[in-house]
């Protein structure tokens, strides 16, 4: 009798593991939005000239964020796959445009952001050290090494496991929410007369706190302070019951941030007054120090923690986009590898971490890159809004466990906001930046042809 022929079968490749729940997704959304911007943008917004105008701007930005959250909640529940925006753009417009999104994201959106935010975190650690009397300051070399160390540490942490990364993110978000709540409590105490607020200094001669022309740039700053809720869709394949959990987390997290931002800005006006808020470059620190001199270390630590939490979120979420690109064959194939024990796209995470570290040494030349970042964000925001309408028409058979509330009107508001941002950014961009954008897209097209073969 002949023995049956033994056929060796390859071991199944490990995939990404669904371990994230509703609380994790909500914290990821809030942590992706609440960054260092909210600690500085209120100064520009205060140029609107009154408490009512300031709150109106923050509420208008909140409406933009909520309409965008509605759009991404439907897209994420409909296509709950690793890659988020890359997948939405691929299904709506095809792989070439989706690839260009990933290419721009890697080169001039996320990588420079990692370097810039890491520097913000290190500089506020320096401020914390000064406030505690532990250091007289860091040298430029020390700041660079600190930024590299922070990016490297968080890169390794996210390689180690998505559950570990989410747990660290949850703790960081809860800590910075507690810090913001402290400012809100101080403002509420001042408004109720429980805390004595020093009289604001008289305005300088000729100073005009209210400027009608300041509304447009202030609103742009507000809109970008609300950005980040779209990122969580990249981790959809690692979310339990994503068809339900993603919409719930995106909408609850975004609504929570709107409430936090409005309450914080009302408190800042209560503590500093409109003119005082418009005159300071460090609104949150100035507000806390005006009534609680011991708050200096708290605010410095809160901003450093907030920046680190944004880094953590970016290094956790963005690599899933490059993982999806690699799985499609339009990126380095190794980026599709999943660690056999930790179940993370470890090569994709390492690529992004390495790109962020490289940008640390280019920080002095990042001016143009940051302008391109603004343009890229605005363009792809707008395209994702268009994708919702296009997929409703071209792919009606796709399951839609969550359908955007107020369709088509609320998603149309998001699309109008996004389109206005694209036009505004393009009108104010320099010719050099526009040429760089054109060159970047052309290089992306060449790379797409190379990889897609």
The 8 nearest C-alpha neighbors of each residue, nearest first, counted from 0:
[[1, 2, 3, 4, 5, 6, 7, 8],
 [0, 2, 3, 4, 5, 6, 7, 8],
 [3, 1, 4, 0, 5, 6, 7, 8],
 [4, 2, 5, 1, 0, 6, 7, 8],
 [3, 5, 2, 6, 1, 7, 0, 8],
 [4, 6, 3, 7, 2, 8, 1, 9],
 [5, 7, 8, 4, 3, 9, 2, 10],
 [8, 6, 5, 9, 10, 4, 11, 3],
 [7, 9, 6, 10, 11, 5, 12, 4],
 [10, 8, 11, 7, 12, 6, 13, 5],
 [9, 11, 12, 8, 13, 7, 339, 14],
 [12, 10, 9, 13, 8, 14, 339, 337],
 [13, 11, 10, 14, 337, 339, 9, 336],
 [14, 12, 339, 337, 11, 342, 15, 338],
 [13, 15, 337, 16, 12, 342, 343, 339],
 [14, 16, 342, 237, 343, 17, 236, 13],
 [15, 17, 237, 18, 14, 342, 236, 238],
 [237, 18, 16, 238, 239, 19, 236, 15],
 [17, 19, 237, 238, 239, 16, 162, 20],
 [20, 18, 238, 239, 23, 17, 237, 24],
 [19, 21, 23, 22, 239, 238, 24, 18],
 [22, 20, 24, 244, 23, 248, 25, 19],
 [21, 23, 25, 24, 20, 26, 248, 19],
 [24, 22, 26, 20, 21, 25, 19, 27],
 [25, 23, 27, 248, 21, 26, 22, 28],
 [24, 26, 248, 252, 22, 28, 27, 23],
 [27, 25, 29, 23, 28, 24, 169, 30],
 [28, 26, 24, 30, 25, 29, 31, 23],
 [29, 27, 228, 31, 25, 252, 26, 30],
 [28, 30, 26, 252, 32, 31, 27, 33],
 [29, 31, 27, 33, 32, 28, 172, 26],
 [30, 32, 227, 28, 29, 309, 27, 312],
 [33, 31, 227, 29, 30, 226, 225, 34],
 [34, 32, 30, 31, 29, 37, 35, 305],
 [35, 33, 36, 305, 306, 32, 309, 37],
 [34, 36, 38, 37, 306, 302, 305, 33],
 [37, 35, 38, 224, 34, 39, 40, 33],
 [36, 38, 40, 39, 35, 224, 34, 41],
 [37, 39, 36, 35, 283, 40, 282, 281],
 [40, 38, 36, 37, 41, 281, 42, 282],
 [39, 41, 42, 37, 43, 36, 38, 220],
 [42, 40, 44, 43, 39, 45, 282, 37],
 [43, 41, 277, 45, 40, 44, 276, 39],
 [44, 42, 45, 41, 40, 46, 217, 277],
 [43, 45, 217, 41, 46, 42, 47, 53],
 [44, 46, 277, 47, 42, 43, 48, 53],
 [47, 45, 48, 209, 44, 208, 43, 210],
 [48, 46, 209, 45, 210, 52, 44, 214],
 [209, 47, 49, 46, 208, 45, 273, 52],
 [50, 48, 52, 51, 53, 47, 273, 45],
 [49, 51, 53, 52, 54, 273, 268, 48],
 [50, 52, 54, 49, 53, 55, 48, 56],
 [51, 53, 55, 49, 50, 54, 47, 56],
 [54, 52, 50, 56, 55, 51, 45, 44],
 [53, 55, 57, 51, 56, 52, 58, 50],
 [56, 54, 52, 58, 53, 57, 59, 51],
 [57, 55, 59, 53, 54, 58, 218, 60],
 [56, 58, 60, 54, 59, 55, 61, 261],
 [57, 59, 61, 55, 60, 56, 54, 62],
 [60, 58, 56, 62, 61, 57, 55, 63],
 [61, 59, 63, 222, 57, 58, 62, 221],
 [60, 62, 58, 64, 59, 63, 257, 65],
 [61, 63, 59, 65, 60, 64, 66, 58],
 [62, 64, 60, 66, 61, 65, 413, 67],
 [63, 65, 61, 67, 62, 66, 68, 225],
 [66, 64, 68, 62, 67, 63, 61, 69],
 [67, 65, 69, 63, 68, 413, 64, 409],
 [68, 66, 70, 64, 65, 69, 413, 63],
 [67, 69, 65, 71, 66, 70, 72, 250],
 [68, 70, 66, 72, 67, 403, 71, 65],
 [71, 69, 67, 68, 72, 73, 410, 403],
 [70, 72, 74, 68, 73, 69, 75, 67],
 [73, 71, 246, 69, 75, 70, 74, 68],
 [72, 74, 76, 401, 71, 402, 75, 70],
 [75, 73, 71, 77, 72, 76, 78, 70],
 [74, 76, 72, 79, 78, 77, 73, 232],
 [77, 75, 242, 73, 79, 74, 78, 72],
 [76, 78, 399, 74, 75, 398, 73, 79],
 [79, 77, 75, 76, 80, 74, 87, 86],
 [80, 78, 235, 75, 76, 236, 77, 241],
 [81, 79, 236, 235, 78, 82, 83, 86],
 [80, 82, 236, 233, 234, 235, 319, 83],
 [81, 83, 320, 233, 319, 323, 85, 86],
 [82, 84, 233, 232, 86, 85, 81, 87],
 [83, 85, 87, 86, 88, 82, 233, 383],
 [84, 86, 97, 88, 82, 83, 87, 89],
 [87, 85, 89, 84, 83, 88, 82, 90],
 [88, 86, 84, 90, 89, 85, 91, 83],
 [89, 87, 97, 91, 85, 90, 86, 92],
 [88, 90, 93, 94, 97, 86, 92, 87],
 [91, 89, 87, 88, 93, 92, 86, 390],
 [90, 92, 88, 386, 89, 390, 87, 93],
 [93, 91, 89, 88, 90, 96, 94, 97],
 [94, 92, 89, 95, 90, 91, 96, 97],
 [93, 95, 89, 97, 96, 98, 92, 88],
 [96, 94, 98, 97, 93, 99, 447, 444],
 [95, 97, 99, 98, 94, 93, 100, 92],
 [96, 98, 89, 94, 88, 100, 85, 99],
 [97, 99, 101, 95, 100, 96, 94, 102],
 [98, 100, 102, 96, 101, 97, 443, 103],
 [101, 99, 97, 103, 98, 102, 104, 96],
 [102, 100, 104, 98, 99, 103, 105, 97],
 [101, 103, 99, 105, 104, 100, 98, 106],
 [104, 102, 106, 100, 105, 101, 107, 99],
 [105, 103, 108, 101, 102, 109, 106, 100],
 [106, 104, 102, 103, 109, 110, 107, 101],
 [105, 107, 103, 104, 110, 102, 108, 109],
 [108, 106, 372, 103, 368, 111, 104, 105],
 [109, 107, 104, 372, 110, 111, 112, 105],
 [108, 110, 112, 104, 111, 105, 113, 107],
 [109, 111, 355, 113, 112, 354, 105, 108],
 [112, 110, 114, 113, 109, 358, 107, 108],
 [111, 113, 109, 115, 110, 114, 116, 108],
 [114, 112, 110, 355, 116, 111, 115, 117],
 [113, 115, 359, 117, 111, 112, 355, 358],
 [114, 116, 112, 118, 117, 113, 111, 119],
 [117, 115, 119, 118, 113, 114, 306, 112],
 [118, 116, 146, 120, 114, 119, 115, 113],
 [117, 119, 121, 115, 116, 120, 146, 122],
 [120, 118, 116, 122, 117, 121, 123, 115],
 [121, 119, 303, 117, 306, 123, 118, 122],
 [120, 122, 124, 118, 123, 119, 125, 117],
 [123, 121, 125, 119, 124, 120, 118, 126],
 [124, 122, 126, 125, 303, 120, 299, 121],
 [123, 125, 127, 121, 126, 122, 303, 128],
 [124, 126, 122, 128, 123, 127, 136, 121],
 [127, 125, 123, 129, 124, 128, 299, 130],
 [128, 126, 124, 130, 296, 299, 125, 129],
 [127, 129, 133, 125, 131, 134, 126, 130],
 [128, 130, 132, 126, 134, 131, 127, 135],
 [131, 129, 127, 128, 132, 296, 126, 295],
 [130, 132, 128, 129, 133, 127, 296, 134],
 [133, 131, 129, 130, 134, 128, 135, 127],
 [132, 134, 128, 131, 129, 135, 130, 127],
 [135, 133, 128, 129, 136, 132, 125, 137],
 [134, 136, 129, 133, 137, 132, 128, 125],
 [137, 135, 134, 125, 138, 129, 128, 126],
 [138, 136, 141, 142, 125, 139, 135, 134],
 [137, 139, 141, 140, 142, 136, 143, 135],
 [140, 138, 142, 141, 143, 137, 144, 136],
 [141, 139, 143, 138, 142, 144, 137, 145],
 [140, 142, 144, 138, 143, 139, 137, 145],
 [143, 141, 145, 139, 140, 144, 146, 137],
 [142, 144, 140, 146, 145, 141, 139, 147],
 [145, 143, 147, 141, 146, 142, 148, 140],
 [144, 146, 142, 148, 143, 147, 141, 149],
 [147, 145, 117, 143, 149, 144, 148, 118],
 [146, 148, 144, 150, 145, 149, 356, 151],
 [147, 149, 145, 151, 146, 150, 152, 144],
 [148, 150, 146, 152, 151, 147, 145, 153],
 [151, 149, 147, 153, 152, 148, 154, 146],
 [152, 150, 154, 148, 149, 153, 147, 155],
 [153, 151, 149, 155, 154, 150, 148, 156],
 [152, 154, 156, 150, 155, 151, 311, 157],
 [155, 153, 151, 157, 152, 156, 352, 150],
 [156, 154, 158, 152, 153, 157, 159, 151],
 [155, 157, 153, 159, 154, 158, 152, 164],
 [158, 156, 159, 164, 154, 155, 160, 315],
 [157, 159, 155, 345, 156, 160, 343, 154],
 [160, 158, 156, 157, 341, 155, 163, 161],
 [159, 161, 341, 163, 162, 158, 157, 343],
 [160, 162, 164, 163, 165, 157, 343, 159],
 [163, 161, 165, 160, 164, 166, 18, 19],
 [164, 162, 166, 160, 161, 165, 167, 159],
 [163, 165, 161, 167, 157, 162, 166, 168],
 [164, 166, 168, 162, 163, 167, 161, 169],
 [167, 165, 169, 163, 168, 164, 162, 170],
 [168, 166, 164, 170, 169, 165, 171, 163],
 [167, 169, 165, 171, 166, 170, 172, 164],
 [170, 168, 166, 172, 167, 171, 26, 165],
 [169, 171, 173, 167, 168, 172, 174, 166],
 [172, 170, 174, 168, 169, 173, 308, 167],
 [171, 173, 175, 169, 174, 30, 170, 176],
 [172, 174, 176, 170, 171, 175, 177, 169],
 [175, 173, 177, 171, 172, 176, 170, 178],
 [174, 176, 178, 177, 172, 173, 301, 305],
 [175, 177, 173, 179, 178, 174, 180, 172],
 [176, 178, 180, 174, 175, 179, 173, 181],
 [179, 177, 175, 181, 180, 176, 301, 174],
 [178, 180, 176, 182, 181, 177, 175, 183],
 [179, 181, 183, 177, 178, 182, 176, 184],
 [180, 182, 184, 178, 179, 183, 185, 177],
 [183, 181, 185, 179, 180, 184, 186, 287],
 [184, 182, 180, 186, 266, 185, 181, 263],
 [183, 185, 187, 181, 186, 182, 188, 180],
 [186, 184, 188, 182, 183, 187, 189, 181],
 [187, 185, 266, 183, 189, 188, 184, 269],
 [186, 188, 190, 184, 189, 185, 183, 191],
 [189, 187, 193, 185, 191, 194, 186, 190],
 [188, 190, 194, 186, 192, 187, 191, 193],
 [189, 191, 187, 188, 192, 269, 186, 193],
 [192, 190, 188, 189, 193, 187, 194, 186],
 [191, 193, 189, 190, 194, 188, 195, 187],
 [192, 194, 188, 191, 189, 195, 190, 187],
 [195, 193, 189, 188, 192, 196, 185, 290],
 [194, 196, 189, 197, 192, 193, 290, 188],
 [195, 197, 290, 194, 189, 270, 198, 289],
 [198, 196, 199, 195, 289, 290, 270, 271],
 [197, 199, 200, 196, 271, 201, 195, 272],
 [198, 200, 197, 201, 275, 271, 272, 274],
 [201, 199, 202, 198, 275, 203, 197, 274],
 [202, 200, 203, 199, 204, 198, 274, 275],
 [201, 203, 206, 200, 204, 274, 205, 207],
 [202, 204, 206, 205, 201, 200, 207, 274],
 [205, 203, 206, 202, 207, 201, 208, 200],
 [204, 206, 203, 207, 202, 208, 201, 209],
 [205, 207, 203, 204, 208, 202, 209, 274],
 [206, 208, 209, 205, 210, 48, 202, 46],
 [209, 207, 48, 46, 274, 206, 210, 277],
 [48, 210, 208, 47, 46, 207, 211, 49],
 [211, 209, 213, 212, 47, 46, 208, 48],
 [210, 212, 213, 214, 209, 47, 46, 48],
 [213, 211, 210, 214, 215, 216, 47, 209],
 [212, 214, 210, 211, 215, 216, 217, 46],
 [213, 215, 217, 212, 216, 211, 218, 47],
 [214, 216, 218, 217, 213, 219, 212, 211],
 [217, 215, 219, 218, 214, 213, 220, 43],
 [216, 218, 44, 220, 214, 215, 219, 43],
 [219, 217, 221, 215, 220, 216, 214, 222],
 [218, 220, 216, 222, 221, 217, 223, 215],
 [221, 219, 217, 223, 218, 222, 224, 216],
 [220, 222, 218, 224, 219, 223, 60, 217],
 [223, 221, 60, 219, 225, 224, 220, 218],
 [222, 224, 226, 225, 220, 221, 219, 36],
 [225, 223, 221, 222, 36, 226, 37, 220],
 [224, 226, 223, 222, 32, 64, 221, 227],
 [227, 225, 223, 32, 224, 228, 222, 64],
 [226, 228, 32, 31, 229, 230, 225, 28],
 [227, 229, 28, 230, 226, 32, 31, 231],
 [230, 228, 227, 231, 232, 71, 68, 226],
 [231, 229, 232, 228, 227, 233, 316, 31],
 [230, 232, 233, 229, 234, 28, 228, 316],
 [231, 233, 83, 235, 234, 230, 75, 229],
 [83, 234, 232, 82, 81, 231, 235, 316],
 [233, 235, 81, 232, 237, 236, 231, 316],
 [236, 234, 79, 232, 80, 238, 237, 81],
 [235, 237, 80, 81, 238, 234, 79, 17],
 [17, 238, 236, 16, 235, 234, 18, 15],
 [239, 237, 19, 17, 235, 241, 236, 18],
 [238, 240, 17, 241, 19, 20, 18, 237],
 [239, 241, 242, 243, 244, 238, 245, 20],
 [242, 240, 244, 245, 243, 238, 239, 79],
 [241, 243, 76, 240, 244, 400, 245, 79],
 [244, 242, 241, 245, 240, 246, 247, 76],
 [243, 245, 241, 247, 21, 246, 240, 248],
 [244, 246, 241, 248, 247, 243, 249, 242],
 [247, 245, 72, 249, 248, 244, 250, 243],
 [246, 248, 244, 245, 250, 249, 251, 243],
 [247, 249, 25, 24, 245, 251, 246, 250],
 [250, 248, 246, 252, 247, 251, 245, 253],
 [249, 251, 253, 247, 252, 248, 68, 246],
 [252, 250, 254, 248, 253, 249, 247, 255],
 [251, 253, 25, 255, 29, 249, 28, 250],
 [252, 254, 256, 250, 255, 251, 249, 257],
 [253, 255, 257, 251, 256, 252, 250, 258],
 [256, 254, 252, 258, 253, 257, 251, 259],
 [255, 257, 259, 253, 258, 254, 260, 29],
 [256, 258, 254, 260, 61, 259, 255, 261],
 [257, 259, 255, 261, 256, 260, 262, 254],
 [260, 258, 256, 262, 257, 261, 263, 255],
 [261, 259, 263, 257, 262, 258, 256, 264],
 [260, 262, 264, 258, 263, 259, 265, 257],
 [263, 261, 265, 259, 260, 264, 258, 266],
 [262, 264, 260, 266, 265, 183, 261, 259],
 [265, 263, 267, 266, 261, 262, 260, 268],
 [264, 266, 262, 268, 263, 267, 261, 269],
 [267, 265, 186, 269, 263, 264, 183, 268],
 [268, 266, 264, 270, 269, 265, 271, 286],
 [269, 267, 272, 271, 265, 266, 270, 273],
 [270, 268, 266, 267, 186, 272, 271, 190],
 [269, 271, 267, 268, 286, 186, 272, 266],
 [272, 270, 275, 268, 276, 269, 267, 286],
 [271, 273, 268, 275, 274, 269, 276, 270],
 [272, 274, 276, 275, 268, 45, 277, 49],
 [275, 273, 277, 276, 272, 208, 278, 202],
 [276, 274, 271, 278, 272, 277, 273, 279],
 [275, 277, 273, 274, 278, 271, 42, 279],
 [278, 276, 42, 45, 274, 275, 46, 279],
 [277, 279, 275, 276, 274, 280, 42, 208],
 [280, 278, 281, 276, 282, 277, 275, 42],
 [279, 281, 282, 42, 39, 278, 277, 276],
 [282, 280, 279, 284, 283, 285, 39, 38],
 [283, 281, 285, 284, 279, 286, 280, 276],
 [282, 284, 286, 285, 38, 281, 287, 267],
 [283, 285, 287, 286, 281, 282, 298, 288],
 [284, 286, 282, 288, 283, 287, 281, 289],
 [287, 285, 283, 289, 284, 288, 270, 271],
 [288, 286, 284, 289, 285, 291, 294, 290],
 [287, 289, 292, 291, 285, 290, 286, 294],
 [290, 288, 286, 287, 285, 291, 292, 197],
 [291, 289, 288, 287, 196, 292, 195, 286],
 [290, 292, 288, 293, 294, 287, 289, 295],
 [293, 291, 288, 294, 290, 295, 289, 287],
 [292, 294, 291, 295, 288, 296, 297, 287],
 [295, 293, 297, 292, 291, 296, 288, 287],
 [296, 294, 297, 298, 293, 299, 288, 130],
 [297, 295, 127, 299, 298, 130, 294, 300],
 [296, 298, 294, 300, 295, 299, 301, 178],
 [297, 299, 301, 300, 295, 296, 284, 294],
 [300, 298, 296, 127, 123, 302, 301, 297],
 [299, 301, 303, 297, 298, 302, 296, 304],
 [300, 302, 298, 304, 299, 303, 175, 305],
 [301, 303, 305, 299, 304, 300, 306, 298],
 [304, 302, 120, 300, 123, 306, 305, 301],
 [305, 303, 307, 301, 302, 306, 300, 308],
 [304, 306, 302, 308, 307, 303, 34, 301],
 [307, 305, 309, 303, 120, 308, 304, 116],
 [306, 308, 310, 304, 309, 305, 311, 120],
 [307, 309, 311, 305, 310, 306, 171, 304],
 [310, 308, 312, 306, 311, 307, 31, 34],
 [311, 309, 307, 313, 308, 312, 314, 113],
 [310, 312, 308, 314, 309, 313, 315, 153],
 [311, 313, 309, 315, 310, 314, 31, 316],
 [314, 312, 310, 316, 315, 317, 311, 309],
 [315, 313, 311, 312, 316, 317, 310, 154],
 [314, 316, 312, 313, 157, 311, 317, 318],
 [315, 317, 313, 233, 318, 314, 319, 234],
 [316, 318, 319, 320, 313, 314, 315, 233],
 [319, 317, 348, 347, 321, 320, 316, 322],
 [320, 318, 322, 82, 317, 321, 81, 233],
 [319, 321, 82, 323, 318, 322, 317, 233],
 [322, 320, 324, 318, 323, 319, 347, 325],
 [321, 323, 335, 319, 325, 320, 334, 324],
 [324, 322, 326, 320, 82, 321, 325, 81],
 [325, 323, 321, 327, 326, 329, 322, 330],
 [324, 326, 330, 328, 332, 335, 322, 327],
 [325, 327, 323, 324, 335, 328, 322, 332],
 [328, 326, 324, 325, 329, 323, 330, 451],
 [327, 329, 325, 326, 330, 451, 324, 450],
 [330, 328, 450, 451, 324, 325, 327, 447],
 [331, 329, 325, 324, 328, 332, 450, 321],
 [332, 330, 333, 334, 325, 329, 328, 335],
 [333, 331, 325, 334, 335, 330, 328, 326],
 [332, 334, 335, 331, 336, 346, 325, 347],
 [335, 333, 347, 346, 332, 322, 336, 331],
 [336, 334, 322, 325, 333, 326, 332, 337],
 [337, 335, 334, 333, 344, 346, 338, 345],
 [336, 338, 344, 343, 342, 339, 13, 345],
 [337, 339, 342, 341, 343, 340, 345, 344],
 [340, 338, 13, 342, 341, 337, 12, 343],
 [339, 341, 338, 342, 343, 13, 337, 160],
 [340, 342, 160, 338, 343, 159, 339, 158],
 [343, 341, 338, 15, 337, 340, 339, 16],
 [342, 344, 337, 345, 338, 341, 158, 160],
 [345, 343, 337, 347, 336, 346, 348, 338],
 [344, 346, 348, 158, 343, 347, 338, 349],
 [345, 347, 334, 349, 348, 344, 350, 333],
 [348, 346, 334, 350, 318, 349, 345, 344],
 [349, 347, 345, 318, 351, 346, 350, 352],
 [348, 350, 346, 352, 347, 351, 353, 345],
 [351, 349, 347, 353, 348, 352, 346, 354],
 [352, 350, 354, 348, 353, 349, 355, 347],
 [351, 353, 349, 355, 354, 350, 154, 348],
 [352, 354, 356, 350, 351, 355, 349, 357],
 [353, 355, 351, 357, 356, 352, 110, 350],
 [356, 354, 110, 352, 358, 113, 353, 357],
 [355, 357, 353, 359, 358, 354, 147, 352],
 [358, 356, 354, 355, 359, 360, 353, 361],
 [359, 357, 361, 355, 360, 356, 114, 111],
 [358, 360, 114, 356, 357, 361, 362, 355],
 [359, 361, 358, 362, 357, 143, 356, 363],
 [362, 360, 358, 364, 359, 363, 365, 357],
 [361, 363, 365, 364, 359, 360, 358, 115],
 [364, 362, 361, 365, 366, 360, 359, 358],
 [363, 365, 362, 361, 366, 367, 368, 360],
 [366, 364, 368, 362, 367, 363, 369, 361],
 [367, 365, 369, 368, 364, 370, 363, 362],
 [368, 366, 370, 369, 365, 432, 371, 364],
 [369, 367, 365, 371, 370, 366, 107, 372],
 [368, 370, 372, 371, 366, 367, 365, 373],
 [371, 369, 367, 373, 372, 368, 374, 366],
 [370, 372, 368, 374, 373, 369, 375, 367],
 [373, 371, 108, 369, 375, 370, 374, 107],
 [374, 372, 370, 376, 371, 375, 377, 369],
 [373, 375, 371, 377, 372, 376, 424, 378],
 [374, 376, 372, 378, 377, 373, 371, 379],
 [377, 375, 373, 379, 374, 378, 380, 372],
 [376, 378, 380, 421, 374, 375, 379, 420],
 [379, 377, 375, 381, 380, 376, 421, 374],
 [378, 380, 382, 381, 376, 377, 383, 375],
 [381, 379, 377, 383, 378, 382, 376, 417],
 [380, 382, 417, 384, 379, 378, 383, 418],
 [383, 381, 379, 385, 384, 380, 386, 378],
 [384, 382, 386, 385, 380, 381, 379, 387],
 [383, 385, 381, 382, 386, 414, 387, 380],
 [384, 386, 382, 383, 388, 387, 389, 381],
 [387, 385, 383, 389, 384, 91, 388, 390],
 [388, 386, 390, 385, 389, 384, 391, 383],
 [387, 389, 391, 385, 386, 390, 392, 384],
 [390, 388, 386, 392, 391, 387, 393, 385],
 [389, 391, 394, 393, 392, 387, 388, 386],
 [392, 390, 388, 389, 395, 394, 393, 387],
 [391, 393, 390, 389, 394, 395, 388, 387],
 [392, 394, 390, 391, 389, 395, 91, 396],
 [395, 393, 390, 396, 391, 397, 392, 389],
 [394, 396, 391, 397, 392, 393, 390, 398],
 [397, 395, 394, 398, 393, 399, 391, 390],
 [396, 398, 395, 394, 399, 77, 78, 390],
 [399, 397, 77, 400, 396, 395, 76, 78],
 [398, 400, 77, 401, 402, 397, 76, 73],
 [401, 399, 242, 398, 76, 402, 77, 243],
 [402, 400, 399, 73, 76, 403, 246, 72],
 [401, 403, 73, 399, 404, 400, 406, 72],
 [404, 402, 69, 73, 406, 70, 405, 401],
 [405, 403, 406, 402, 69, 409, 407, 410],
 [404, 406, 409, 408, 407, 403, 410, 69],
 [407, 405, 408, 404, 403, 409, 410, 411],
 [406, 408, 410, 411, 409, 405, 388, 403],
 [409, 407, 411, 406, 410, 405, 412, 404],
 [408, 410, 412, 405, 411, 66, 406, 407],
 [411, 409, 413, 412, 408, 407, 66, 70],
 [412, 410, 414, 408, 409, 413, 407, 415],
 [413, 411, 409, 415, 410, 414, 416, 408],
 [414, 412, 410, 416, 411, 66, 415, 67],
 [413, 415, 411, 417, 412, 384, 416, 381],
 [414, 416, 418, 412, 417, 413, 419, 411],
 [417, 415, 413, 419, 414, 418, 412, 420],
 [418, 416, 381, 420, 414, 419, 415, 413],
 [417, 419, 415, 421, 420, 416, 381, 414],
 [420, 418, 422, 416, 417, 421, 423, 415],
 [419, 421, 417, 423, 418, 422, 377, 424],
 [420, 422, 418, 377, 424, 419, 423, 378],
 [423, 421, 425, 419, 420, 424, 426, 418],
 [422, 424, 420, 426, 425, 421, 419, 427],
 [423, 425, 421, 427, 426, 422, 420, 428],
 [426, 424, 422, 428, 427, 423, 421, 374],
 [427, 425, 423, 424, 428, 422, 429, 421],
 [426, 428, 424, 425, 423, 429, 422, 430],
 [429, 427, 425, 426, 424, 432, 430, 433],
 [428, 430, 432, 431, 433, 427, 426, 425],
 [429, 431, 433, 432, 434, 428, 435, 427],
 [432, 430, 434, 429, 433, 435, 428, 367],
 [431, 433, 435, 429, 434, 430, 367, 436],
 [432, 434, 436, 430, 435, 431, 437, 429],
 [435, 433, 437, 431, 432, 436, 438, 430],
 [434, 436, 432, 438, 433, 437, 439, 431],
 [437, 435, 439, 433, 434, 438, 432, 440],
 [436, 438, 434, 440, 435, 439, 441, 433],
 [439, 437, 441, 435, 436, 440, 434, 442],
 [438, 440, 436, 442, 437, 441, 435, 443],
 [439, 441, 443, 437, 442, 438, 444, 436],
 [442, 440, 438, 444, 443, 439, 437, 445],
 [441, 443, 445, 439, 444, 440, 438, 446],
 [444, 442, 440, 446, 441, 445, 99, 447],
 [443, 445, 441, 447, 442, 446, 440, 448],
 [446, 444, 442, 448, 447, 443, 449, 441],
 [447, 445, 449, 443, 448, 444, 450, 442],
 [446, 448, 444, 450, 449, 445, 451, 443],
 [447, 449, 445, 451, 446, 450, 444, 452],
 [450, 448, 446, 447, 451, 452, 445, 329],
 [449, 451, 329, 447, 452, 448, 446, 330],
 [452, 450, 329, 448, 449, 447, 328, 446],
 [451, 450, 449, 448, 328, 447, 329, 446]]
